[in-house]
Amino acid sequence: EVFLSGGSPVDSKTWLRTSIAARPGGNYLTWNPQPGLVYQVQTSTNLETWGNMGGPRFATGPLDELYVGGEPAAYYRVLLMR
């Protein structure tokens, strides 16, 4: 699974980690991409059906985030595209 996210199994700093950051303007999904790779954020309400949130995101640095608003309970995942 670590390889599928662009990380190295021997370097835990490269493992893809996500979190939700609550801010005054709403919630943000944050993650630690590997620069130069492309990721796609997806959301689901039931863990069975997933849909894209926006388009693919090219990682220019070691941190990325996406505004997810004040949505009701949802699940998020970040997929490595290439």
Buried (B, 14 or more C-beta within 10 A) or exposed (E): EBEEBBBEEEEEEBBBEEEEEEEEEEBBBBBBBBEEBBBBBBBEEEEEEBEEBEEEBBBEEEEBBBEBEEEEEBEBBBBBEE
